[in-house]
Amino acid sequence: MALAMVMPTMKTPWADIAPDASRLSDASGAKTVLTLCTGGTLGTAMQEAGGAGFLSHVSYVSDDDGCPLFPLSDSQAASNLRDADAATFLAHDTASVALLGNVQSYDASELTPYQLNVASKSTGLSKEALAASAWHRLVPQRVHYADPRLGVESWVAATEYAEATPNPLAATNSELLRKLSSKQAELNLFASLLEGVPSDELLSSEVLGVDQLGFDLRVETVGNAAAGGAVRRIGFKLPPQNLEEALSYFVKLFQESWERSEGYLE
């Protein structure tokens, strides 16, 4: 599957599409994954088994630096950490982030009411029980990020990861994509204009994800079907910060697509 950073080649510039299609950094992508998820896999080493890896599922919340904070009920993992604090942590949705670092004890009194509320929902434990639990914090030394939809895989510097800002639209992406799926005809029209192909040569179009800088559109045509289609990056002129602003952007984009198809714009 091809990955491209392109703009629609039309005579009249699109009103709401930025001339430069910027993409979130891999550091922001990695931090978005960790912020969006509430469950991950902790990997510790069993010294009595020659350092063999031991995996535990943990429910977690993240701090501003992107460090997972979690109570640990698995006695074997707790025993492993007493022998060696080095650990790995994996969280994944459609993309994944792997953190390699060290686990520290964490003072539960520093958890915010919001963090306790999120942890209570993900663990099923009361806020009081969580506040009384032994919490831990994994501080990453190395960060690996992968998004197979976009063909992206990289190692991210821990300092860049800590300073990165997650995608503010990530939590509402599923609802946004669901709403866009009900506008498939409008999306197909935009995609055919983007590719410069007749509508009968367009096989499919799909928005893969939206962030404050733009969105990724997978387009499959008769000409690129064998390669699995092409992913196009479309940049926003005015970055949306919430679901309503993003939906408004697509409404205007689809309206302009119709005007172009009817010959009002070239």
Residue, then its C-alpha position, 0 to 999 in steps of 0.5 A: m500500500a502506497l503512502a503519500m503526502v499530496m494535495p488535490t490537483m485542481k485549478t481553484p485551491w480548496a477553501d479548507i485544505a492546507p497547502d502543506a499536508s502536515r502529519l503528527s510526529d511519531a512521538s505524538g502518535a505514540k503518546t496518543v496511543l498510551t493516552l487513549c488506552t486504559g489497559g496494557t501488558l507489563g513485561t517483567a523478568m523472572q530471575e528464578a527462570g533465567g530471566a525469562g519474560f513474564l507478562s501481566h495485564v494491567s489497567y492504567v492511567s497516564d501522567d502528563d509525561g506519558c508514563p503509565l501509572f498502575p496498581l499491581s495485583d499480580s504477585q509474580a510480577a511484583s516479585n519480579l520487580r523487587d529483583a529487577d525494576a527494568a520492564t516493558f509496557l505495551a499498549h495498542d489500539t489500531a496503532s501500538v506503543a512499546l515502552l522500555g524503562n524502569v518501574q518505580s513506586y508511585d504515591a497514590s495520593e498524587l492521583t487526580p480525581y479524574q485519574l481515579n475515576v478512569a481507573s475505577k471504570s477500567t478495573g471495577l474497583s472503588k476509588e477508595a480501594l484504588a487509593a489504598s492500593a500499591w501503585h507503580r509508574l513506568v518511566p520509559q527510556r526507549v519508546h517504539y511506535a508502530d501504525p500498520r495502517l500507515g506503514v509507520e514504525s520508529w523508535v522515538a526519543a524518550t525526551e520527545y515522547a515526554e514533551a509531545t502532545p497527544n491528538p485531542l480528537a483521538a477519544t472521539n475518532s470512532e464516533l467521527l468515523r462512524k458518522l462519516s461512514s453514513k456519508q460514503a457517497e459524499l466521501n467517494l465524490f471527494a476521493s474521485l476528485l482528489e485522485g482525478v479519476p472518473s467515479d466508475e474507476l473508484l473502488s473504495s474510499e475510507v478515512l483512517g483517522v483524524d487529528q488536529l492537523g488533518f486526516d488520512l484517506r485510503v483510496e482504492t481505484v482500478g489503477n492501484a487496487a493491486a497495491g491495496g490502494a493509496v493513503r493520502r494525507i489531507g491537511f487542515k487549514l484551521p485545526p479542529q479541536n473537538l468532534e463538532e469542529a471536525l464534523s463541520y470541516f467535513v460538511k464544508l469539504f463535501q459541499e465544496s466537492w459537490e460544487r466542483s462536480e457541478g462545475y461551479l469550481e474548477 
